[in-house]
């Protein structure tokens, strides 16, 4: 069964983007960041790309 995300298609809040930036800065991987934010990996990867945030597995 596919994993469910409570924030499916919900807009990103500033606090979430800040947490994304912090976790990426600590060298965390995409899967770990997505899980911490309760977002899909695809959504997390897309948001990081939009904001110019480098994630370990994207480099």
TILUM-850816 format. One record per residue (C-alpha): residue number from 1; residue in three letters; x, z, y. Coordinates in steps of 0.5 Angstrom, whole numbers. Each point is the difference from the previous one (the first is absolute). Example, Ala and Ser with C-alpha at 12.3 -4.5 7.8 and 13.67 -1.06 7.14 Angstrom:
# TILUM-850816
ATOM   pos   code      px      pz      py
ATOM     1    ALA      25      16      -9
ATOM     2    SER       2      -2       7
This chain:
# TILUM-850816
ATOM   pos   code      px      pz      py
ATOM     1    UNK       0       0       0
ATOM     2    UNK       3      -2       7
ATOM     3    UNK       2       6       5
ATOM     4    UNK      -5       2       5
ATOM     5    UNK       2       0       7
ATOM     6    UNK      -5       5       5
ATOM     7    UNK       3      -4       6
ATOM     8    UNK      -2      -7      -3
ATOM     9    UNK      -1      -5       6
ATOM    10    UNK       0       6       5
ATOM    11    UNK       4      -1       7
ATOM    12    UNK       7       3       0
ATOM    13    UNK       0       6       5
ATOM    14    UNK       6       2       4
ATOM    15    UNK       2       6      -4
ATOM    16    UNK       0      -4      -7
ATOM    17    UNK       5      -5       4
ATOM    18    UNK       4       5       2
ATOM    19    UNK       1       3      -7
ATOM    20    UNK       1      -7      -3
ATOM    21    UNK       6       0       5
ATOM    22    UNK       3       6      -2
ATOM    23    UNK      -1      -1      -7
ATOM    24    UNK       4      -7       0
ATOM    25    UNK       5       3       5
ATOM    26    UNK       2       5      -6
ATOM    27    UNK       1      -5      -5
ATOM    28    UNK      -7       0      -4
ATOM    29    UNK      -2      -5      -4
ATOM    30    UNK      -6      -4       1
ATOM    31    UNK      -4       3      -6
ATOM    32    UNK       1       7       3
ATOM    33    UNK      -2      -1       7
ATOM    34    UNK      -6      -4      -2
ATOM    35    UNK      -2       6      -5
ATOM    36    UNK       2       5       6
ATOM    37    UNK      -5      -4       5
ATOM    38    UNK      -5      -1      -6
ATOM    39    UNK       0      -7       2
ATOM    40    UNK       2      -6      -5
ATOM    41    UNK       7      -3       0
ATOM    42    UNK      -3      -7       3
ATOM    43    UNK      -3       4       6
ATOM    44    UNK       6       4       1
ATOM    45    UNK       5      -6       0
ATOM    46    UNK      -4      -4       4
ATOM    47    UNK      -1       6       5
ATOM    48    UNK       8       1       0
ATOM    49    UNK       1      -8       1
ATOM    50    UNK      -5       1       6
ATOM    51    UNK       4       6       3
ATOM    52    UNK       7      -3      -1
ATOM    53    UNK       1       6      -5
ATOM    54    UNK       5      -1      -5
ATOM    55    UNK      -2       3      -7
ATOM    56    UNK       6       1      -6
ATOM    57    UNK      -4      -5      -4
ATOM    58    UNK      -1      -5       5
ATOM    59    UNK       7      -1       2
